[in-house]
Amino acid sequence: MFKKTTLALAVSGLLAASAAQAATVYDQDGTDLEIYGRIAMGFEGGGVDDGVDNGEEFRNFGSRLRITAGHQISSDLRAFARVEWRFTGDERNTSSGFDEVRNSYLGLESQQFGTFMAGNYNSFYDNYVMTPFDVYVERGYEFAGGGLQARGDSIGYKTPKMSGFQAVISAKHFSERGLTEAEQTAEGSVIATQGGVVYETGPARLALGYVEDTVRGGGNGEVRYGATGEFAITDAFAARVGYETRGDDDVNGGGFDKIGVGATYAIDSWKFFADYYNIDVDGASDERNAWALGSMYKLTSNFDMFLELNDRNLDAVNDFEEDMYYALGARYHF
């Protein structure tokens, strides 16, 4: 029988979470505090060549520091909070210790009633629906994104898992409060919702969801829909398929249809990834056919190394040259 844990590790995009060795700083009387961080650095090169040098560069790859806290209120109810910062790991930064507050939220979790949370957190649609394809450290993921109509001024709810099903829904408020009439936007105060349903059974995981892709949040004002399926063919090999679409409106990129297929192969300390996308943007002269290849080697539970190759095929729909992108680096988790 296929193991769900094998499937999750093989196709989940949360590689950092699987490798993380969070340190428990305090755990007493139902209250706990954990600290996790990672330092990630390496080299990249290639990509778009539109008159700007795209040669090699030594750079930071998502270094961060996270604090997670919780308190067990009753046998079924737990309060939790989390804050996470990004920092530049490859250069001396004297102006500030961190360059971004990535997440900061709190909530209540119940095995019986589900989870409610509020604050600045990643897109539920990205984390629960399109996540099987989010396996690369840097580039190669063409669906959604963690910041899609999310990260800030949001409230969300996740149902308990029931017979393999789980539903999630979230809403982000783009407010006009405090702005003068001259500063207010044409769209005004906007609420963007998103949600999805996930079903897991044996070696299969199916997900379907939507996002109100508002102009205030960088979208085109139409609804984005997506669906994915991931399947553990063996304990070592998993395949995935996905589809994403958005209606046509000539704002912020317009409408599109995206189809993706991919696979992950895990053996010993190695993981290998491969993905292909066909992307048809409304109004574009041609379609894009993008691909990505990646490998990751876990030297220890705390230290991993990666190599990634990616061609977004942007030169098929734009008037510039594009070289194959590559990234090579290492990450230490603590």
C-alpha positions as CSV (number, residue, x, y, z in Angstrom):
1,M,0.0,0.0,0.0
2,F,1.3,3.4,-0.9
3,K,2.2,5.7,2.0
4,K,0.6,9.1,2.2
5,T,3.7,10.5,3.8
6,T,5.8,9.3,0.9
7,L,3.4,11.0,-1.5
8,A,3.5,14.2,0.5
9,L,7.3,14.3,0.7
10,A,7.7,13.4,-3.0
11,V,5.4,16.0,-4.5
12,S,5.1,18.7,-1.9
13,G,6.5,22.1,-2.7
14,L,7.3,22.7,1.0
15,L,10.8,21.3,0.8
16,A,12.0,23.7,3.4
17,A,9.4,22.4,5.8
18,S,10.4,18.8,5.2
19,A,14.0,19.6,5.8
20,A,13.5,22.0,8.7
21,Q,14.9,21.1,12.1
22,A,13.0,23.7,14.2
23,A,14.5,24.1,17.7
24,T,12.0,24.0,20.6
25,V,13.0,26.9,22.9
26,Y,10.2,26.4,25.4
27,D,7.6,23.7,26.0
28,Q,5.9,23.7,29.3
29,D,2.3,23.7,30.7
30,G,0.8,23.6,27.2
31,T,2.8,26.5,25.9
32,D,5.5,26.0,23.3
33,L,7.9,28.3,21.3
34,E,10.0,27.1,18.3
35,I,12.6,28.9,16.2
36,Y,13.5,27.9,12.6
37,G,15.8,29.5,10.1
38,R,17.7,28.8,7.0
39,I,20.7,30.4,5.2
40,A,20.7,29.8,1.5
41,M,23.3,31.0,-1.0
42,G,24.6,30.1,-4.4
43,F,25.1,31.1,-8.0
44,E,22.7,31.9,-10.8
45,G,23.0,32.9,-14.4
46,G,21.1,33.1,-17.7
47,G,17.5,34.1,-18.2
48,V,16.1,37.0,-20.1
49,D,18.7,39.0,-22.2
50,D,17.0,42.3,-23.0
51,G,20.0,44.5,-23.0
52,V,20.8,43.9,-19.3
53,D,23.7,41.6,-18.4
54,N,22.4,38.1,-17.4
55,G,25.8,36.6,-16.5
56,E,26.7,34.8,-13.3
57,E,26.0,36.2,-9.8
58,F,26.6,35.0,-6.3
59,R,23.3,35.6,-4.4
60,N,20.9,34.9,-1.6
61,F,18.2,32.2,-2.2
62,G,15.4,33.0,0.3
63,S,17.2,33.0,3.7
64,R,14.8,33.5,6.5
65,L,14.1,33.3,10.3
66,R,10.8,32.1,11.8
67,I,9.3,32.1,15.3
68,T,6.3,29.9,16.0
69,A,4.3,29.8,19.2
70,G,1.3,28.0,20.6
71,H,-0.8,27.4,23.7
72,Q,-3.1,24.4,24.3
73,I,-6.2,26.0,25.7
74,S,-8.2,22.7,26.1
75,S,-7.9,19.2,24.8
76,D,-9.3,20.3,21.5
77,L,-8.5,24.0,21.2
78,R,-5.0,25.4,20.5
79,A,-4.0,29.1,20.0
80,F,-1.0,29.7,17.7
81,A,1.0,32.5,16.2
82,R,3.8,32.9,13.7
83,V,6.2,35.5,12.4
84,E,8.8,35.1,9.7
85,W,11.4,37.5,8.2
86,R,13.5,37.4,5.1
87,F,17.1,38.6,5.2
88,T,19.9,39.0,2.7
89,G,22.5,36.3,3.4
90,D,25.0,37.0,0.7
91,E,25.9,40.7,1.4
92,R,26.6,42.9,4.4
93,N,23.4,44.7,5.3
94,T,24.0,47.6,7.6
95,S,20.8,49.5,7.0
96,S,18.5,46.9,8.6
97,G,18.6,43.4,10.0
98,F,15.8,42.1,7.8
99,D,14.5,43.2,4.4
100,E,10.9,41.7,4.5
101,V,8.3,40.5,7.0
102,R,7.1,37.4,5.0
103,N,4.4,36.2,7.4
104,S,2.8,37.3,10.6
105,Y,-0.4,35.8,11.8
106,L,-2.3,34.3,14.7
107,G,-5.2,31.9,15.0
108,L,-7.2,29.1,16.8
109,E,-7.0,25.5,15.8
110,S,-9.6,22.8,16.7
111,Q,-9.6,19.2,15.5
112,Q,-13.4,19.3,15.7
113,F,-14.2,22.7,14.3
114,G,-11.2,23.5,12.1
115,T,-8.7,26.4,12.0
116,F,-9.3,30.1,11.9
117,M,-6.4,32.5,11.3
118,A,-5.9,36.2,10.6
119,G,-3.0,38.4,9.5
120,N,-0.3,38.1,6.9
121,Y,-0.1,34.6,5.4
122,N,0.5,32.9,2.1
123,S,-2.2,32.2,-0.5
124,F,-4.5,29.3,0.4
125,Y,-5.1,28.7,-3.3
126,D,-1.3,28.4,-3.8
127,N,-0.7,26.3,-0.7
128,Y,-3.5,23.8,-1.1
129,V,-4.5,23.7,-4.8
130,M,-1.5,24.4,-7.0
131,T,1.2,23.3,-4.5
132,P,2.2,20.0,-6.2
133,F,4.1,22.0,-8.8
134,D,5.9,24.4,-6.3
135,V,9.0,22.2,-5.9
136,Y,11.8,24.5,-7.1
137,V,14.0,26.7,-4.9
138,E,14.1,29.6,-7.3
139,R,12.5,29.2,-10.8
140,G,10.4,26.7,-12.7
141,Y,7.0,27.2,-11.1
142,E,4.5,28.8,-13.6
143,F,1.2,28.5,-11.5
144,A,-0.1,30.9,-8.9
145,G,2.4,32.1,-6.3
146,G,2.5,32.5,-2.5
147,G,1.5,36.2,-2.6
148,L,-1.5,35.8,-4.9
149,Q,-4.2,38.1,-3.5
150,A,-2.7,37.3,-0.1
151,R,0.0,38.2,2.5
152,G,-1.6,40.9,4.6
153,D,-5.0,42.1,6.0
154,S,-6.5,38.6,5.6
155,I,-8.7,36.2,7.5
156,G,-9.0,32.5,6.6
157,Y,-10.7,29.2,7.6
158,K,-9.7,25.6,7.1
159,T,-12.1,22.8,7.8
160,P,-11.0,19.6,9.6
161,K,-10.1,16.7,7.3
162,M,-13.2,14.5,6.9
163,S,-13.0,11.3,5.0
164,G,-10.2,12.6,2.9
165,F,-11.8,16.0,2.2
166,Q,-10.7,19.4,3.4
167,A,-11.9,22.8,2.3
168,V,-10.2,26.2,2.8
169,I,-11.4,29.8,2.2
170,S,-9.7,33.2,2.8
171,A,-10.5,36.8,2.2
172,K,-8.1,39.8,1.8
173,H,-9.2,43.4,2.4
174,F,-7.7,46.2,0.3
175,S,-8.8,49.2,2.3
176,E,-9.1,52.9,1.4
177,R,-9.1,54.0,5.1
178,G,-6.8,56.9,5.8
179,L,-6.5,58.0,2.2
180,T,-7.5,61.4,0.8
181,E,-9.8,61.5,-2.2
182,A,-6.8,62.3,-4.4
183,E,-5.0,59.2,-3.1
184,Q,-7.9,56.8,-3.4
185,T,-7.8,54.2,-6.2
186,A,-10.3,53.7,-9.1
187,E,-11.3,50.4,-7.7
188,G,-12.0,51.6,-4.2
189,S,-12.2,49.3,-1.1
190,V,-12.0,45.7,-2.4
191,I,-12.3,42.3,-0.8
192,A,-10.7,39.4,-2.7
193,T,-11.7,35.9,-1.7
194,Q,-10.1,32.6,-2.6
195,G,-10.7,29.0,-1.7
196,G,-10.3,25.4,-2.6
197,V,-11.3,21.8,-1.9
198,V,-8.7,19.0,-1.5
199,Y,-9.4,15.2,-1.6
200,E,-6.8,12.6,-0.6
201,T,-7.2,8.9,-0.9
202,G,-4.4,6.3,-1.0
203,P,-1.8,7.4,-3.5
204,A,-3.9,10.2,-5.1
205,R,-4.5,13.8,-4.2
206,L,-7.0,16.0,-6.1
207,A,-7.5,19.7,-5.6
208,L,-9.8,22.4,-7.1
209,G,-9.9,26.1,-6.3
210,Y,-10.5,29.7,-7.3
211,V,-9.1,33.2,-6.7
212,E,-10.9,36.6,-7.2
213,D,-7.9,38.1,-9.1
214,T,-8.6,41.8,-8.3
215,V,-6.8,44.7,-10.0
216,R,-5.8,46.0,-6.5
217,G,-3.9,42.8,-5.9
218,G,-2.2,42.8,-9.3
219,G,-4.8,40.7,-11.2
220,N,-7.0,41.7,-14.1
221,G,-10.4,41.7,-12.3
222,E,-11.4,38.3,-13.5
223,V,-11.7,35.0,-11.5
224,R,-8.8,32.6,-11.7
225,Y,-9.6,28.9,-11.5
226,G,-7.2,26.0,-11.0
227,A,-7.0,22.2,-10.5
228,T,-4.3,19.7,-9.8
229,G,-3.9,16.0,-9.4
230,E,-0.9,14.2,-8.0
231,F,-0.3,10.4,-7.9
232,A,2.2,8.2,-6.2
233,I,3.0,5.7,-8.9
234,T,5.5,3.9,-6.6
235,D,7.0,4.8,-3.3
236,A,9.8,6.6,-5.2
237,F,8.0,8.1,-8.2
238,A,5.2,10.6,-8.2
239,A,3.5,12.3,-11.2
240,R,1.4,15.5,-11.3
241,V,-0.9,17.3,-13.7
242,G,-2.4,20.8,-13.4
243,Y,-4.6,23.4,-15.1
244,E,-5.1,27.1,-14.5
245,T,-7.2,29.6,-16.3
246,R,-8.3,33.3,-16.0
247,G,-10.8,35.2,-18.0
248,D,-9.8,37.7,-20.6
249,D,-9.5,41.4,-19.6
250,D,-6.7,43.5,-21.0
251,V,-5.3,44.5,-17.6
252,N,-2.2,43.3,-15.8
253,G,-1.5,40.5,-18.3
254,G,-5.0,39.7,-19.4
255,G,-6.4,36.2,-19.5
256,F,-4.6,32.9,-20.0
257,D,-4.8,29.1,-20.0
258,K,-2.0,27.0,-18.5
259,I,-1.4,23.3,-18.6
260,G,1.4,21.6,-16.6
261,V,2.7,18.1,-16.2
262,G,5.5,17.0,-14.1
263,A,7.1,14.3,-11.9
264,T,9.3,13.8,-8.9
265,Y,11.7,10.9,-8.3
266,A,13.2,10.3,-4.9
267,I,15.9,7.8,-4.1
268,D,18.1,7.7,-1.0
269,S,19.2,11.3,-0.3
270,W,18.4,12.5,-3.8
271,K,15.2,14.1,-5.3
272,F,14.8,14.9,-9.0
273,F,12.1,17.1,-10.5
274,A,10.9,17.7,-14.1
275,D,8.0,19.9,-15.3
276,Y,6.6,21.1,-18.6
277,Y,4.0,23.9,-19.2
278,N,2.0,25.0,-22.2
279,I,0.9,28.6,-21.6
280,D,-1.5,30.4,-23.9
281,V,-2.0,34.1,-23.1
282,D,-5.0,35.9,-24.6
283,G,-3.8,38.3,-27.3
284,A,-0.3,36.9,-27.6
285,S,1.0,36.0,-31.0
286,D,2.1,32.6,-29.9
287,E,2.0,30.1,-27.1
288,R,4.9,29.5,-24.6
289,N,6.3,26.0,-23.9
290,A,8.3,26.3,-20.7
291,W,10.2,23.6,-18.9
292,A,12.2,23.1,-15.7
293,L,14.6,20.5,-14.3
294,G,15.9,20.3,-10.8
295,S,17.8,18.1,-8.4
296,M,18.3,18.2,-4.6
297,Y,20.8,16.3,-2.5
298,K,20.4,16.1,1.3
299,L,23.8,15.8,2.7
300,T,22.4,15.8,6.3
301,S,18.9,16.5,7.7
302,N,20.1,20.2,8.0
303,F,22.1,20.7,4.9
304,D,21.0,20.3,1.3
305,M,22.4,21.3,-2.1
306,F,20.4,22.0,-5.3
307,L,20.8,22.5,-9.1
308,E,18.0,23.9,-11.2
309,L,17.6,24.6,-15.0
310,N,14.7,26.6,-16.5
311,D,13.6,27.9,-19.8
312,R,10.4,30.0,-19.6
313,N,10.4,30.4,-23.4
314,L,9.5,34.1,-23.0
315,D,11.3,34.9,-26.3
316,A,8.4,33.1,-28.1
317,V,6.0,35.9,-27.2
318,N,8.4,38.9,-26.6
319,D,10.9,40.7,-28.7
320,F,14.1,39.8,-26.8
321,E,16.5,37.0,-26.4
322,E,16.5,34.5,-23.6
323,D,19.2,32.1,-22.4
324,M,18.6,29.0,-20.2
325,Y,18.4,30.0,-16.5
326,Y,20.5,28.0,-14.0
327,A,20.9,28.1,-10.3
328,L,23.4,26.2,-8.1
329,G,23.5,26.5,-4.3
330,A,23.2,25.1,-0.8
331,R,20.9,25.7,2.2
332,Y,21.5,25.2,5.9
333,H,18.4,24.7,8.0
334,F,18.5,25.3,11.8
